[in-house]
């Protein structure tokens, strides 16, 4: 549990960096990508031990049909994140507003999108992908939070086989797959 929460909390500096750059008025792709490199190096060094513990704690059972179904669903969801953005809400708000911030280089009032001036969390994480030219970055962030949720459910219920079945039920839920592979922000919330 502590590991999953610390990995999710480790994304906070990646959220604050574009916010601070936008506040100063220098939110440009080159500055954003230059900021993410030292942050990523620091995050890898800081969480290396925890990630090793995470992967050692997962019991990989290749001959188990539940594990195979979990792996299949995760692969299907990941492939879906590679598709271009297609829903109106994601295109008109979740991706358009951060893209406007990148174009202008600062935070600004956007009158054409309802709710565009609310605090943004996952959208600021998607700025890195938008700066690199990937409009599917928000989908990949949602998929990352799905992985954290699956690992969390598995570790909480890992005392017996209930953890694997709970992970499968979570992944087989249509709403989970829908939210994890689209450009919405409901799953990270």
N, C-alpha and C positions, 0 to 999 in steps of 0.2 A: 504494500500500500504506500509506504513512505517513498519507495523508489518511483512509482508512477506519478505521485504528486510532485516530487522533486524534479522529474523530467518536464512535467507540464509547467511548473513554476520557473524552470530554466528558460522558458520562452519569453519571459517578461522583459529581459534586456533587448531581445529582438523586436519586441513591440514598442519599447520606449525609444529606441534609437531613431526610427523614422519619425516618431512624434516630436522628438527634440529637434531633428533636422528641419521638419516642417515648421516648427515654431520659430526657429531662427531664420527661416526663409531660404534654406539651401537644400531643399529636398529635390535632388537631381539623381538620376540613375547612377552616375559615377560615384557620387558621395555615398549613396545608399549601399552600393556594392562594396565600396572601400571600407565602410563601417562594419559590414557583416563579416568580412574576413577575420579581423582580430576577435570579434565576438564568437565566431564559430570555432576558432582555434582555442580560445579560452573555455568554451563550453565542452569541447571534446576532451581537453586535458582535465577539466573539473569532473566530468561525468564518466570518464573512462572506466574507473573502478566500479561504478554503479551499473554501467551497461554490461560489464563482464559478469557481475553478480546476477543481473537479470537473465542473461542467456544461459548461465549455469543452472539457475533455478527452474527453468522451463524443462519439463520432461518431454523429450521428443520421442514419440512412439510411432514409427513409420508404418507399422502394420495395423494400426487402430483405425477403424472406419470413421470415428468421430474426428480424429486429428486430420484425416484426409479430407473430410467434408469442410472442416474449418479452413484448411489450406486452400481448397478449391474456391470457397466463398471469398477469401481474402484476395486471391488472384483475380477473380471476376470483378471485385470492387476496384482493385487497382487498375485493371484495364479500362474500367469505366472512367477513372479519373483522367485518362489520357485523351478523352474526347473533348472537343471544344465546348465552351460555355454555351448553353442553349436556353435557359429559362429567363423570363423577363426580369424577375426580381434581381437575379444575379447580374444580368447585363446592365440593367438600368440603375442599380444602386450599389451592390456589393463590389462590383468591378469598376463601374464608371466613376464613382466618387474618388476612390484612391488614384485612379488614372488621371483625374483632373488635378489632384494634388501633385502628382508627378509632373504634369505638364506645366503647372504654374510655379511649382517649387515651394509652395507654402500651403498652409491651411486656409480655406476660404469658405465663405457662405455660398451654398449651392441652392438656389431657389427652385430648380426644376424637379428635384427628387424629394418626395416626402420622406422624412426621417434621415436625410443625408447629413444632417447636422447633429445627430446623436453621437455619443461616444462610440468609437470604432475599436474593436479588439482584433478579431481575426483578419479584418480587412487590412490593418496595418502590417500584419504578418505577410499578407499576400502582396504587399508592395515590393518585396524582394523579387518575387517571380515576375511581377509586372515590369519591374526595372530591367529584368533580363529578357523580357519579351515573351513570357509564358503566361497566357491568360487563364491557364488551368491551375495556377498556384493555389488558389483558395480550395480547390478540390483536393489537392495533395495535402494541404494542412488539415482538412477534415479527415482524410484518410489516416494521417498521423495520429489524430485524436481518437479515431476508431481503434487503431492499434493499441494505444495507451489504455483505452477502455476495456479491450479484450484481455490484455495482460492483467489489468486490475481485477477484473471479474475472476480470472483464472487463479490469481494469487490469493484472493480472499477465500475462495472455495476450493483450495488445492488439497485439502486434507484427504479427499478420496476422489472418485471419478465425477463427482458433482460439478467440479470446476470446468471440466471439458464439456459436459452437457450444457452448462450455463453459457459457456462461450458460444457453443453451436446455436443455442436458442437465441442469444443476442444477435449473432450474425445472420441467422435465418429470418429475423424479423424484417418485414418489408420497409418499415419506417427507418430502421437503422441503416440499411443499404441505401435508401433514398437520401437520407441526410448526409451520409458519409461520402457520397460520390457527386454531390452537386455543389454549386458555388454559393451555398447558403452558409450561415454562421451558427446554426442551431446546435450542431453537435459539439463544437468547442465550448459553448456556453454551459 
